[in-house]
Amino acid sequence: MDLTELFERYPFFREAATAFVVIFVDICALVILIAAGRERRRGDRRWAKEGRGYMLACAGEIYPLGAAEVLIGRHPSADIQFPDTEISRFHALLTLSDGKWRIEDIGAHNGVTVNGRRITKPCILHQNDAITIGNRRLVVIKGSGKDVAK
């Protein structure tokens, strides 16, 4: 007897099978959500340990690096926005990997310089490095940012 015959002969089996599938899918979704929550908490703890205290300073303004990826540009979706026309909509991307910040020029017309040198590939950043994007000079700092000169 195949399933079609079984379902025709005993209609409640179809309902029971459907209920079983729905419950199974719900349990799978719950397990995935729990695992994702744990992974996020684990990632947040790792992020807090690796990325703690790094910021960019520009003309007395402080821009905390509050994520593992920070987009710099003119576009409203950029994490750090500058309205200058010499800055591309999506100009540079800062990433944290293995406890080190890197900056990458993501196709900006005017480019990105680090300590006076134009970068052509991702560049590791260090404390007090000077990043020039358009007419903006950003300095990598670590700490509270209270001592930044205006």
Backbone as a chain_set.jsonl record, in Angstrom:
{"seq": "MDLTELFERYPFFREAATAFVVIFVDICALVILIAAGRERRRGDRRWAKEGRGYMLACAGEIYPLGAAEVLIGRHPSADIQFPDTEISRFHALLTLSDGKWRIEDIGAHNGVTVNGRRITKPCILHQNDAITIGNRRLVVIKGSGKDVAK", "coords": {"N": [[0.85, -1.172, 0.0], [0.733, 2.105, -1.005], [1.477, 5.596, -0.169], [-0.529, 7.271, -1.184], [-2.798, 5.637, -1.411], [-3.067, 5.004, 1.277], [-3.616, 7.527, 2.4], [-6.038, 8.068, 1.138], [-7.646, 6.025, 2.115], [-7.483, 6.35, 4.885], [-8.152, 9.302, 5.897], [-7.364, 10.918, 8.055], [-4.68, 10.383, 8.388], [-3.39, 11.932, 6.473], [-3.776, 14.512, 7.5], [-2.448, 14.172, 9.925], [0.149, 13.663, 9.007], [0.697, 16.091, 7.715], [0.563, 17.838, 9.912], [2.731, 16.82, 11.361], [4.875, 17.454, 9.63], [4.727, 20.259, 9.65], [5.246, 20.8, 12.369], [7.822, 19.723, 12.53], [9.252, 21.427, 10.773], [8.919, 23.851, 12.159], [10.37, 23.276, 14.506], [12.919, 22.938, 13.422], [13.37, 25.557, 12.47], [13.389, 26.938, 14.906], [15.669, 25.824, 16.127], [17.626, 26.767, 14.376], [17.36, 29.553, 14.785], [18.113, 29.739, 17.495], [20.778, 28.837, 17.343], [21.837, 30.829, 15.677], [21.54, 33.072, 17.326], [23.269, 32.42, 19.431], [25.701, 32.342, 18.016], [25.862, 34.983, 17.203], [26.09, 36.31, 19.689], [28.541, 35.253, 20.481], [30.146, 36.262, 18.44], [29.81, 39.014, 18.934], [31.093, 39.225, 21.409], [33.699, 38.558, 20.638], [34.156, 40.611, 18.824], [34.033, 42.839, 20.532], [36.302, 42.405, 22.022], [38.406, 42.433, 20.09], [38.079, 44.839, 18.55], [38.016, 46.987, 20.262], [37.921, 50.331, 21.192], [39.011, 51.638, 18.908], [39.092, 54.403, 16.676], [38.324, 57.002, 14.306], [39.655, 60.172, 13.786], [38.774, 63.4, 12.771], [39.21, 66.647, 12.036], [38.538, 67.432, 14.681], [36.258, 65.943, 15.096], [34.984, 62.788, 16.143], [34.901, 59.498, 15.054], [33.704, 56.586, 15.901], [34.799, 53.248, 15.371], [32.603, 51.112, 15.001], [31.845, 48.6, 14.06], [32.577, 45.527, 12.314], [32.973, 46.078, 9.691], [33.321, 49.127, 8.068], [31.987, 51.566, 6.156], [33.062, 54.253, 4.195], [32.073, 57.268, 2.77], [30.142, 59.345, 0.494], [27.526, 58.674, 0.203], [24.212, 58.264, 1.621], [23.926, 55.809, 2.941], [26.398, 55.171, 3.888], [28.62, 54.396, 6.584], [30.332, 56.264, 7.728], [29.864, 59.43, 6.799], [30.617, 61.917, 4.417], [29.893, 65.014, 3.006], [31.339, 66.021, 0.877], [32.15, 66.806, -2.525], [34.418, 65.769, -3.643], [34.697, 63.318, -2.617], [33.868, 60.002, -3.191], [30.682, 58.308, -3.64], [30.766, 55.741, -2.533], [33.551, 55.287, -1.095], [35.752, 54.262, 0.52], [36.591, 51.294, 2.36], [36.717, 50.099, 5.578], [37.933, 47.348, 7.335], [37.85, 44.878, 9.902], [39.958, 42.35, 10.761], [41.376, 39.492, 12.108], [42.166, 40.969, 14.338], [43.26, 43.264, 13.265], [42.95, 46.388, 11.681], [42.038, 47.18, 8.394], [42.264, 49.147, 5.44], [40.629, 49.845, 2.397], [40.588, 50.972, -0.91], [37.71, 51.42, -2.654], [37.269, 51.731, -5.421], [37.268, 54.481, -5.759], [37.347, 57.631, -7.384], [39.185, 59.682, -6.732], [40.862, 58.325, -5.056], [42.582, 56.832, -2.185], [44.754, 57.76, 0.386], [47.316, 56.667, 2.578], [49.223, 57.769, 5.119], [50.403, 59.547, 3.277], [50.861, 57.987, 1.024], [49.427, 56.672, -1.865], [47.039, 54.099, -1.884], [46.719, 50.874, -3.384], [45.867, 48.427, -2.882], [44.341, 46.495, -0.201], [45.28, 47.883, 2.933], [47.029, 47.595, 5.954], [46.19, 49.196, 8.953], [47.576, 51.338, 11.482], [47.886, 52.671, 14.802], [47.693, 56.2, 14.893], [48.078, 56.49, 12.149], [47.657, 58.388, 9.176], [44.943, 59.017, 7.172], [43.921, 60.0, 4.027], [41.143, 61.156, 2.414], [39.602, 62.427, -0.231], [39.312, 65.806, 0.549], [39.573, 65.394, 3.19], [41.268, 64.618, 6.193], [41.909, 61.911, 8.065], [42.651, 60.472, 11.196], [43.882, 57.563, 12.682], [42.986, 56.493, 15.808], [43.306, 55.234, 19.141], [41.531, 54.673, 22.049], [39.898, 56.952, 24.278], [39.43, 59.248, 22.829], [39.377, 61.826, 23.801], [41.547, 63.467, 23.753], [41.889, 64.603, 21.274], [42.995, 66.947, 19.001], [41.502, 69.95, 17.798]], "CA": [[0.0, 0.0, 0.0], [1.529, 3.324, -1.051], [0.948, 6.684, 0.661], [-1.773, 7.797, -1.746], [-3.879, 4.753, -0.98], [-3.202, 5.141, 2.735], [-4.288, 8.805, 2.668], [-7.433, 7.962, 0.684], [-8.367, 5.103, 2.989], [-7.512, 6.942, 6.237], [-7.9, 10.734, 5.681], [-6.701, 11.561, 9.199], [-3.231, 10.234, 8.217], [-2.919, 13.096, 5.721], [-3.743, 15.612, 8.459], [-1.386, 13.886, 10.891], [1.432, 13.845, 8.314], [0.857, 17.533, 7.524], [0.889, 18.407, 11.226], [4.093, 16.399, 11.693], [5.803, 18.24, 8.814], [4.696, 21.638, 10.158], [5.96, 20.807, 13.661], [9.235, 19.475, 12.235], [9.799, 22.665, 10.206], [8.976, 24.825, 13.254], [11.485, 22.909, 15.386], [14.156, 23.268, 12.694], [13.517, 27.013, 12.478], [13.752, 27.319, 16.268], [17.069, 25.437, 16.327], [18.441, 27.71, 13.6], [17.337, 30.843, 15.479], [18.93, 29.619, 18.717], [22.179, 28.769, 16.924], [22.224, 32.149, 15.179], [21.675, 33.953, 18.489], [24.526, 32.072, 20.119], [26.818, 32.762, 17.17], [25.942, 36.438, 17.258], [26.661, 36.698, 20.985], [29.954, 34.877, 20.437], [30.781, 37.242, 17.57], [29.825, 40.301, 19.631], [32.157, 39.186, 22.429], [34.975, 38.606, 19.923], [34.283, 41.964, 18.287], [34.329, 43.751, 21.645], [37.689, 42.173, 22.419], [39.336, 42.81, 19.026], [37.937, 46.173, 18.0], [37.779, 47.941, 21.336], [38.584, 51.612, 21.331], [39.554, 52.267, 17.702], [38.27, 55.472, 16.136], [38.942, 57.909, 13.362], [39.486, 61.569, 14.17], [38.849, 64.297, 11.616], [38.847, 68.033, 12.351], [37.911, 67.488, 15.99], [35.158, 64.983, 15.166], [35.392, 61.413, 16.432], [34.07, 58.487, 14.406], [34.031, 55.267, 16.452], [34.713, 52.115, 14.45], [31.686, 50.291, 15.788], [31.441, 47.367, 13.382], [33.719, 44.861, 11.678], [33.13, 46.754, 8.404], [32.887, 50.52, 8.13], [32.009, 52.171, 4.823], [33.258, 55.701, 4.187], [31.687, 57.828, 1.489], [29.179, 60.437, 0.429], [26.178, 58.105, 0.136], [23.54, 58.225, 2.925], [24.064, 54.511, 3.606], [27.765, 55.019, 4.4], [28.724, 54.477, 8.043], [30.928, 57.584, 7.964], [29.461, 60.197, 5.621], [31.147, 63.251, 4.181], [29.148, 65.556, 1.866], [32.25, 66.609, -0.111], [32.037, 66.285, -3.885], [35.654, 65.061, -3.992], [34.611, 61.985, -2.022], [32.916, 59.166, -3.934], [29.554, 57.813, -2.841], [31.337, 54.609, -1.794], [34.948, 55.653, -1.307], [36.709, 53.359, 1.163], [36.016, 50.318, 3.282], [37.569, 49.661, 6.678], [37.523, 46.027, 7.823], [38.604, 44.32, 11.025], [40.213, 40.93, 10.556], [42.508, 39.023, 12.922], [42.568, 42.014, 15.264], [43.907, 44.368, 12.55], [42.107, 47.177, 10.794], [42.548, 47.368, 7.043], [41.489, 50.074, 4.615], [40.668, 49.482, 0.986], [39.955, 51.893, -1.854], [36.72, 50.611, -3.374], [36.996, 52.297, -6.738], [37.082, 55.93, -5.692], [38.037, 58.375, -8.436], [40.314, 60.42, -6.16], [41.727, 57.41, -4.326], [42.788, 56.884, -0.737], [46.166, 57.727, 0.752], [47.641, 56.371, 3.97], [50.53, 58.376, 5.423], [50.925, 60.191, 2.078], [51.024, 57.05, -0.101], [48.154, 56.179, -2.414], [46.957, 52.641, -1.758], [46.117, 50.181, -4.521], [45.336, 47.169, -2.343], [44.064, 46.703, 1.226], [46.45, 48.314, 3.699], [46.851, 47.473, 7.403], [46.286, 50.484, 9.644], [48.154, 51.363, 12.82], [47.538, 53.875, 15.55], [48.254, 57.466, 14.403], [48.163, 56.568, 10.691], [46.85, 59.459, 8.589], [44.226, 58.59, 5.98], [43.372, 61.136, 3.298], [40.04, 60.815, 1.522], [39.183, 63.739, -0.731], [39.987, 66.868, 1.306], [39.502, 65.023, 4.609], [42.39, 63.887, 6.78], [41.446, 61.14, 9.22], [43.745, 59.86, 11.951], [43.484, 56.38, 13.445], [43.326, 56.632, 17.224], [42.782, 54.213, 20.048], [41.312, 55.261, 23.367], [38.623, 57.646, 24.48], [39.267, 60.332, 21.862], [39.254, 63.113, 24.486], [42.734, 64.275, 23.54], [42.013, 64.933, 19.86], [43.063, 68.394, 18.746], [40.5, 70.396, 16.822]], "C": [[0.903, 1.244, 0.0], [0.826, 4.428, -0.252], [-0.375, 7.226, 0.13], [-2.967, 6.95, -1.313], [-4.141, 4.897, 0.517], [-3.969, 6.423, 3.085], [-5.752, 8.768, 2.232], [-8.259, 7.097, 1.636], [-8.53, 5.68, 4.398], [-7.175, 8.432, 6.119], [-7.195, 11.417, 6.851], [-5.182, 11.389, 9.14], [-2.64, 11.423, 7.462], [-2.786, 14.289, 6.66], [-2.624, 15.415, 9.475], [-0.013, 14.1, 10.253], [1.714, 15.335, 8.103], [1.241, 18.204, 8.837], [2.318, 18.056, 11.63], [5.114, 17.237, 10.922], [5.865, 19.677, 9.328], [5.465, 21.731, 11.47], [7.448, 20.622, 13.437], [9.906, 20.743, 11.699], [9.913, 23.741, 11.291], [10.147, 24.541, 14.19], [12.812, 23.232, 14.709], [14.414, 24.776, 12.7], [13.948, 27.511, 13.856], [15.217, 26.996, 16.55], [17.995, 26.397, 15.581], [18.491, 29.075, 14.289], [18.184, 30.817, 16.747], [20.407, 29.61, 18.36], [22.674, 30.127, 16.43], [22.413, 33.138, 16.328], [22.951, 33.691, 19.252], [25.737, 32.545, 19.326], [26.974, 34.277, 17.202], [26.543, 36.906, 18.577], [28.15, 36.391, 21.026], [30.728, 35.88, 19.582], [30.868, 38.611, 18.215], [30.919, 40.339, 20.686], [33.528, 39.281, 21.76], [35.224, 40.006, 19.381], [34.676, 42.942, 19.38], [35.782, 43.612, 22.072], [38.663, 42.701, 21.363], [39.285, 44.286, 18.664], [37.812, 47.281, 19.011], [38.612, 49.212, 21.192], [39.137, 52.247, 20.076], [38.556, 53.259, 17.14], [39.044, 56.196, 15.046], [38.649, 59.323, 13.849], [39.68, 62.428, 12.933], [38.344, 65.666, 12.038], [38.073, 68.136, 13.662], [36.718, 66.564, 16.161], [35.727, 63.592, 15.405], [34.394, 60.469, 15.775], [34.468, 57.121, 14.95], [33.883, 54.193, 15.374], [33.914, 51.038, 15.164], [31.187, 49.04, 15.113], [32.673, 46.761, 12.727], [33.962, 45.4, 10.269], [32.554, 48.155, 8.523], [33.078, 51.128, 6.743], [32.134, 53.677, 4.956], [32.878, 56.207, 2.8], [30.682, 58.948, 1.625], [27.738, 59.943, 0.495], [25.538, 58.059, 1.529], [23.664, 56.886, 3.654], [25.472, 54.269, 4.158], [27.765, 55.166, 5.923], [29.331, 55.807, 8.472], [30.692, 58.383, 6.689], [30.135, 61.564, 5.596], [30.452, 63.799, 2.939], [30.031, 66.135, 0.76], [32.096, 65.967, -1.484], [33.304, 65.555, -4.328], [35.705, 63.659, -3.397], [33.528, 61.213, -2.773], [31.784, 58.728, -3.019], [30.004, 56.649, -1.963], [32.839, 54.689, -2.022], [35.925, 54.621, -0.753], [35.979, 52.431, 2.128], [37.07, 49.936, 4.313], [37.042, 48.311, 7.148], [38.431, 45.604, 8.964], [38.726, 42.83, 10.798], [41.469, 40.559, 11.333], [43.057, 40.116, 13.828], [43.239, 43.21, 14.607], [42.903, 45.063, 11.651], [42.806, 47.319, 9.457], [41.661, 48.383, 6.333], [41.704, 49.693, 3.163], [39.964, 50.568, 0.187], [38.978, 51.056, -2.679], [36.276, 51.296, -4.666], [36.769, 53.793, -6.752], [37.925, 56.618, -6.762], [39.289, 59.075, -7.901], [41.223, 59.571, -5.293], [41.766, 57.652, -2.825], [44.286, 56.879, -0.498], [46.287, 57.424, 2.24], [49.067, 56.847, 4.19], [51.197, 58.914, 4.156], [51.101, 59.281, 0.873], [49.656, 56.56, -0.564], [48.14, 54.653, -2.357], [46.256, 52.054, -2.982], [45.556, 48.827, -4.11], [45.071, 47.399, -0.856], [45.352, 46.936, 2.02], [46.129, 48.204, 5.189], [47.079, 48.845, 8.039], [46.866, 50.311, 11.038], [47.726, 52.653, 13.503], [48.347, 55.053, 15.015], [48.504, 57.501, 12.899], [47.224, 57.669, 10.205], [46.257, 58.959, 7.271], [43.675, 59.848, 5.32], [42.354, 60.621, 2.289], [39.454, 62.141, 1.052], [39.989, 64.818, -0.038], [40.038, 66.562, 2.796], [40.737, 64.244, 5.028], [41.891, 63.236, 8.057], [42.658, 60.497, 9.883], [43.187, 58.692, 12.75], [43.936, 56.572, 14.883], [42.73, 55.474, 17.997], [42.67, 54.854, 21.417], [39.985, 55.972, 23.403], [38.387, 58.741, 23.449], [39.182, 61.705, 22.48], [40.417, 64.057, 24.165], [42.905, 64.721, 22.084], [41.988, 66.444, 19.681], [42.082, 68.774, 17.659], [41.151, 71.056, 15.676]], "O": [[1.732, 1.415, 0.893], [-0.27, 4.229, 0.271], [-1.249, 7.601, 0.912], [-4.005, 7.473, -0.905], [-5.288, 4.909, 0.962], [-4.85, 6.417, 3.945], [-6.609, 9.368, 2.881], [-9.417, 7.4, 1.925], [-9.577, 5.522, 5.025], [-6.003, 8.792, 6.232], [-6.493, 12.408, 6.645], [-4.457, 12.158, 9.771], [-1.534, 11.872, 7.764], [-1.783, 15.001, 6.616], [-1.935, 16.367, 9.843], [0.886, 14.655, 10.884], [2.844, 15.786, 8.292], [2.142, 19.043, 8.871], [3.035, 18.894, 12.177], [6.109, 17.68, 11.496], [6.95, 20.25, 9.428], [6.257, 22.655, 11.656], [8.258, 21.289, 14.081], [11.007, 21.091, 12.127], [10.906, 24.468, 11.333], [10.838, 25.465, 14.62], [13.728, 23.744, 15.353], [15.544, 25.216, 12.911], [14.784, 28.41, 13.957], [15.927, 27.805, 17.146], [19.034, 26.792, 16.109], [19.556, 29.687, 14.366], [18.896, 31.779, 17.036], [21.205, 30.295, 18.999], [23.799, 30.529, 16.73], [23.34, 33.948, 16.306], [23.637, 34.623, 19.672], [26.687, 33.083, 19.894], [28.092, 34.79, 17.225], [27.4, 37.79, 18.595], [28.935, 37.183, 21.548], [31.826, 36.298, 19.946], [31.876, 39.303, 18.071], [31.597, 41.354, 20.849], [34.412, 39.988, 22.242], [36.335, 40.529, 19.458], [35.553, 43.782, 19.179], [36.419, 44.598, 22.443], [39.647, 43.353, 21.711], [40.326, 44.919, 18.487], [37.525, 48.42, 18.641], [39.838, 49.167, 21.084], [39.703, 53.337, 20.167], [37.349, 53.014, 17.121], [40.252, 56.021, 14.891], [37.534, 59.628, 14.271], [40.609, 62.226, 12.151], [37.167, 65.819, 12.364], [37.07, 68.844, 13.742], [36.214, 66.417, 17.275], [36.812, 63.261, 14.929], [33.183, 60.63, 15.927], [35.466, 56.552, 14.51], [32.954, 54.232, 14.568], [34.469, 50.171, 15.839], [30.191, 48.465, 15.552], [33.702, 47.426, 12.603], [35.042, 45.203, 9.711], [31.442, 48.345, 9.016], [34.195, 51.193, 6.228], [31.409, 54.306, 5.727], [33.301, 55.651, 1.786], [30.407, 59.434, 2.721], [26.83, 60.713, 0.809], [26.238, 57.839, 2.517], [23.519, 56.842, 4.875], [25.706, 53.262, 4.827], [27.005, 55.959, 6.479], [28.899, 56.405, 9.457], [31.24, 58.065, 5.634], [30.212, 62.264, 6.605], [30.42, 63.122, 1.911], [29.508, 66.688, -0.207], [31.935, 64.753, -1.603], [33.265, 64.796, -5.297], [36.645, 62.904, -3.646], [32.416, 61.706, -2.966], [31.901, 58.767, -1.794], [29.657, 56.586, -0.783], [33.34, 54.207, -3.038], [36.818, 54.16, -1.464], [34.903, 52.746, 2.636], [38.171, 49.506, 3.967], [35.837, 48.147, 7.34], [39.619, 45.928, 8.99], [37.724, 42.128, 10.661], [42.497, 41.229, 11.229], [44.264, 40.189, 14.062], [43.741, 44.089, 15.307], [42.115, 44.424, 10.954], [44.013, 47.55, 9.394], [40.46, 48.467, 6.593], [42.79, 49.282, 2.754], [38.883, 51.025, 0.556], [39.38, 50.09, -3.328], [35.086, 51.419, -4.957], [36.137, 54.315, -7.671], [39.067, 56.234, -7.013], [40.334, 59.059, -8.55], [42.26, 60.053, -4.836], [41.095, 58.53, -2.283], [45.012, 56.09, -1.103], [45.473, 57.866, 3.051], [50.0, 56.385, 3.532], [52.405, 58.762, 3.974], [51.459, 59.758, -0.204], [48.839, 56.096, 0.232], [49.111, 53.999, -2.738], [45.333, 52.649, -3.539], [44.863, 48.165, -4.883], [45.53, 48.398, -0.3], [46.367, 46.275, 1.802], [45.078, 48.664, 5.636], [48.03, 49.553, 7.706], [46.675, 49.283, 11.687], [47.267, 53.597, 12.859], [49.535, 54.921, 14.722], [49.094, 58.464, 12.41], [46.137, 57.859, 10.75], [46.982, 58.532, 6.372], [43.035, 60.669, 5.979], [42.651, 59.781, 1.439], [38.878, 62.888, 1.843], [41.219, 64.763, -0.03], [40.501, 67.389, 3.581], [41.194, 63.341, 4.328], [41.5, 63.915, 9.007], [43.576, 60.036, 9.205], [42.154, 58.811, 13.409], [45.118, 56.786, 15.149], [41.779, 54.827, 17.559], [43.605, 55.501, 21.889], [39.063, 55.642, 22.657], [37.24, 59.123, 23.218], [38.937, 62.677, 21.765], [40.296, 65.276, 24.286], [43.986, 65.175, 21.711], [41.078, 67.126, 20.151], [41.856, 68.017, 16.715], [40.47, 71.499, 14.751]]}, "num_chains": 1, "name": "protein.A"}
